[in-house]
Amino acid sequence: SEIYEKENKIKTELIISLINAKKDLNLANKNFETAEEGLVDYYTYQIKANKSKVDFLVNKARSKGLSLNMIEEIYFKKNQVG
C-alpha cells in the first residue's frame, strides 16, 4: 500500500512536470513568433531546451507505464473552462 502510494505520487509529479514543460514550450514558441531581432536567439535556445525537457519527461512517463493519451486527458480536465 505504501509503495503503491509512493509510485502514484511519483507518477502525479511526473505528469505535472510534463504539463508545465509543455506550457513552457508553447510559451517559448509564441514568444519566438513575435520576438524582436535581439531576442530570436534567446527564444530559439528556450525552445530547444524545453523540447529536450518534454522529450525526456515523455520517455520517463512511458517507462512508468503512462501513455500520452492519459496525460493529455488529465491536462484537458485540469484546464477545462467552466
C-alpha positions as protocol buffer text, in pm:
chain_id: "A"
residue {
  index: 1
  type: SER
  ca { x: 0 y: 0 z: 0 }
}
residue {
  index: 2
  type: GLU
  ca { x: 278 y: 244 z: 92 }
}
residue {
  index: 3
  type: ILE
  ca { x: 477 y: 150 z: -220 }
}
residue {
  index: 4
  type: TYR
  ca { x: 165 y: 196 z: -434 }
}
residue {
  index: 5
  type: GLU
  ca { x: 105 y: 543 z: -287 }
}
residue {
  index: 6
  type: LYS
  ca { x: 468 y: 641 z: -343 }
}
residue {
  index: 7
  type: GLU
  ca { x: 455 y: 524 z: -707 }
}
residue {
  index: 8
  type: ASN
  ca { x: 130 y: 719 z: -763 }
}
residue {
  index: 9
  type: LYS
  ca { x: 290 y: 1032 z: -615 }
}
residue {
  index: 10
  type: ILE
  ca { x: 587 y: 993 z: -849 }
}
residue {
  index: 11
  type: LYS
  ca { x: 356 y: 949 z: -1148 }
}
residue {
  index: 12
  type: THR
  ca { x: 149 y: 1252 z: -1045 }
}
residue {
  index: 13
  type: GLU
  ca { x: 459 y: 1471 z: -1010 }
}
residue {
  index: 14
  type: LEU
  ca { x: 584 y: 1345 z: -1346 }
}
residue {
  index: 15
  type: ILE
  ca { x: 254 y: 1434 z: -1514 }
}
residue {
  index: 16
  type: ILE
  ca { x: 254 y: 1781 z: -1357 }
}
residue {
  index: 17
  type: SER
  ca { x: 613 y: 1837 z: -1468 }
}
residue {
  index: 18
  type: LEU
  ca { x: 528 y: 1730 z: -1821 }
}
residue {
  index: 19
  type: ILE
  ca { x: 223 y: 1956 z: -1837 }
}
residue {
  index: 20
  type: ASN
  ca { x: 431 y: 2252 z: -1714 }
}
residue {
  index: 21
  type: ALA
  ca { x: 711 y: 2174 z: -1959 }
}
residue {
  index: 22
  type: LYS
  ca { x: 461 y: 2165 z: -2247 }
}
residue {
  index: 23
  type: LYS
  ca { x: 322 y: 2501 z: -2134 }
}
residue {
  index: 24
  type: ASP
  ca { x: 675 y: 2645 z: -2122 }
}
residue {
  index: 25
  type: LEU
  ca { x: 746 y: 2511 z: -2472 }
}
residue {
  index: 26
  type: ASN
  ca { x: 424 y: 2660 z: -2608 }
}
residue {
  index: 27
  type: LEU
  ca { x: 505 y: 2996 z: -2448 }
}
residue {
  index: 28
  type: ALA
  ca { x: 858 y: 2995 z: -2591 }
}
residue {
  index: 29
  type: ASN
  ca { x: 715 y: 2922 z: -2936 }
}
residue {
  index: 30
  type: LYS
  ca { x: 465 y: 3208 z: -2907 }
}
residue {
  index: 31
  type: ASN
  ca { x: 736 y: 3446 z: -2785 }
}
residue {
  index: 32
  type: PHE
  ca { x: 963 y: 3341 z: -3071 }
}
residue {
  index: 33
  type: GLU
  ca { x: 693 y: 3426 z: -3325 }
}
residue {
  index: 34
  type: THR
  ca { x: 678 y: 3786 z: -3202 }
}
residue {
  index: 35
  type: ALA
  ca { x: 1038 y: 3828 z: -3090 }
}
residue {
  index: 36
  type: GLU
  ca { x: 1235 y: 4134 z: -3181 }
}
residue {
  index: 37
  type: GLU
  ca { x: 1560 y: 4076 z: -3364 }
}
residue {
  index: 38
  type: GLY
  ca { x: 1773 y: 4081 z: -3049 }
}
residue {
  index: 39
  type: LEU
  ca { x: 1571 y: 3807 z: -2877 }
}
residue {
  index: 40
  type: VAL
  ca { x: 1544 y: 3549 z: -3157 }
}
residue {
  index: 41
  type: ASP
  ca { x: 1849 y: 3355 z: -3036 }
}
residue {
  index: 42
  type: TYR
  ca { x: 1722 y: 3361 z: -2679 }
}
residue {
  index: 43
  type: TYR
  ca { x: 1383 y: 3214 z: -2769 }
}
residue {
  index: 44
  type: THR
  ca { x: 1547 y: 2962 z: -3002 }
}
residue {
  index: 45
  type: TYR
  ca { x: 1751 y: 2842 z: -2706 }
}
residue {
  index: 46
  type: GLN
  ca { x: 1440 y: 2828 z: -2486 }
}
residue {
  index: 47
  type: ILE
  ca { x: 1253 y: 2624 z: -2747 }
}
residue {
  index: 48
  type: LYS
  ca { x: 1539 y: 2374 z: -2779 }
}
residue {
  index: 49
  type: ALA
  ca { x: 1578 y: 2344 z: -2402 }
}
residue {
  index: 50
  type: ASN
  ca { x: 1206 y: 2300 z: -2340 }
}
residue {
  index: 51
  type: LYS
  ca { x: 1174 y: 2050 z: -2626 }
}
residue {
  index: 52
  type: SER
  ca { x: 1454 y: 1843 z: -2472 }
}
residue {
  index: 53
  type: LYS
  ca { x: 1281 y: 1856 z: -2134 }
}
residue {
  index: 54
  type: VAL
  ca { x: 946 y: 1748 z: -2282 }
}
residue {
  index: 55
  type: ASP
  ca { x: 1111 y: 1462 z: -2471 }
}
residue {
  index: 56
  type: PHE
  ca { x: 1288 y: 1345 z: -2155 }
}
residue {
  index: 57
  type: LEU
  ca { x: 970 y: 1358 z: -1947 }
}
residue {
  index: 58
  type: VAL
  ca { x: 766 y: 1178 z: -2217 }
}
residue {
  index: 59
  type: ASN
  ca { x: 1020 y: 895 z: -2219 }
}
residue {
  index: 60
  type: LYS
  ca { x: 1018 y: 885 z: -1838 }
}
residue {
  index: 61
  type: ALA
  ca { x: 637 y: 874 z: -1836 }
}
residue {
  index: 62
  type: ARG
  ca { x: 633 y: 589 z: -2085 }
}
residue {
  index: 63
  type: SER
  ca { x: 881 y: 396 z: -1870 }
}
residue {
  index: 64
  type: LYS
  ca { x: 638 y: 435 z: -1578 }
}
residue {
  index: 65
  type: GLY
  ca { x: 354 y: 289 z: -1787 }
}
residue {
  index: 66
  type: LEU
  ca { x: 181 y: 619 z: -1863 }
}
residue {
  index: 67
  type: SER
  ca { x: 52 y: 691 z: -2209 }
}
residue {
  index: 68
  type: LEU
  ca { x: 31 y: 1030 z: -2374 }
}
residue {
  index: 69
  type: ASN
  ca { x: -346 y: 985 z: -2404 }
}
residue {
  index: 70
  type: MET
  ca { x: -370 y: 956 z: -2024 }
}
residue {
  index: 71
  type: ILE
  ca { x: -155 y: 1264 z: -1975 }
}
residue {
  index: 72
  type: GLU
  ca { x: -347 y: 1468 z: -2232 }
}
residue {
  index: 73
  type: GLU
  ca { x: -678 y: 1367 z: -2072 }
}
residue {
  index: 74
  type: ILE
  ca { x: -552 y: 1484 z: -1731 }
}
residue {
  index: 75
  type: TYR
  ca { x: -422 y: 1807 z: -1889 }
}
residue {
  index: 76
  type: PHE
  ca { x: -757 y: 1886 z: -2052 }
}
residue {
  index: 77
  type: LYS
  ca { x: -951 y: 1807 z: -1735 }
}
residue {
  index: 78
  type: LYS
  ca { x: -717 y: 2030 z: -1535 }
}
residue {
  index: 79
  type: ASN
  ca { x: -751 y: 2318 z: -1782 }
}
residue {
  index: 80
  type: GLN
  ca { x: -1120 y: 2279 z: -1861 }
}
residue {
  index: 81
  type: VAL
  ca { x: -1311 y: 2605 z: -1874 }
}
residue {
  index: 82
  type: GLY
  ca { x: -1629 y: 2643 z: -1671 }
}
